[in-house]
Amino acid sequence: MSEHRNPRQRLPKPPPTHNPPRPQRGTYPPRALREMRTAFRDLVRQNPRAASAALDVLAIVAHSNRRRAMALVEAASMLVSSIRGRS
């Protein structure tokens, strides 16, 4: 009885549906993440109100729909580039 006369094909197990896979961590390369942390620490040290405003903007972006978030990011980017252009 080592071989069955109607053997069942061995199929790969389907992925479980009750526990979805975790999102991948580290979407930024370590160097970019380190640079962002350093820049934010410098901002907090130099201008705490601006750092607080930056956190408010990030909170709004995180909790809004994609179109509104992208519009806000673009507006913030234009504002930052205009400020940097003047200095």
C-alpha positions in Angstrom: 0.0 0.0 0.0 2.9 2.4 -0.6 1.1 3.9 -3.6 -2.5 4.9 -3.7 -4.3 4.1 -7.0 -5.9 7.6 -7.1 -3.2 9.9 -5.7 -4.2 13.4 -4.9 -2.1 16.2 -6.4 -0.1 18.1 -3.8 -1.1 21.8 -4.1 0.7 24.7 -2.4 -1.1 26.0 0.7 -3.1 29.2 0.0 -2.0 32.2 2.1 -4.1 32.6 5.3 -6.9 35.2 5.1 -7.4 35.7 8.8 -4.0 37.4 9.4 -2.9 39.6 6.5 0.8 40.2 6.0 2.3 43.2 7.7 3.2 46.2 5.6 6.9 46.5 4.8 8.9 48.7 7.1 11.6 51.0 6.0 10.2 52.4 2.7 13.0 54.9 2.9 16.6 53.9 2.6 18.5 54.2 6.0 20.5 57.2 4.8 17.5 59.2 3.8 15.7 58.4 7.0 18.7 59.4 9.0 19.0 62.7 7.1 15.3 63.4 7.7 15.6 62.8 11.4 18.7 65.1 11.6 16.9 67.8 9.7 13.9 67.6 11.9 16.0 67.7 15.1 17.8 70.8 13.8 14.4 72.4 13.0 13.2 71.7 16.5 16.3 73.2 18.0 16.2 76.3 15.7 12.5 77.0 15.5 10.1 74.9 17.7 7.0 76.6 16.3 8.0 75.7 12.7 8.6 72.1 13.9 5.2 72.0 15.5 3.6 73.3 12.3 5.4 70.6 10.3 4.0 68.0 12.6 0.5 69.5 12.1 0.9 69.3 8.3 2.1 65.7 8.6 -0.9 64.8 10.8 -3.3 66.4 8.2 -1.7 64.5 5.4 -1.8 61.2 7.3 -5.6 61.6 8.0 -6.9 62.9 4.7 -7.7 61.4 1.4 -5.0 61.0 -1.2 -6.0 64.0 -3.4 -6.2 66.4 -0.6 -2.9 65.1 1.0 -1.1 65.5 -2.3 -2.4 69.1 -2.8 -1.3 70.0 0.8 2.2 68.5 0.2 2.6 70.4 -3.1 1.5 73.6 -1.4 3.9 73.1 1.4 6.7 72.2 -1.0 6.1 75.5 -3.0 6.1 77.5 0.2 9.3 75.9 1.4 11.0 76.5 -2.0 9.9 80.1 -2.1 11.2 80.7 1.5 14.5 79.0 0.6 14.7 81.0 -2.6 14.5 84.3 -0.7 17.2 83.5 1.8 
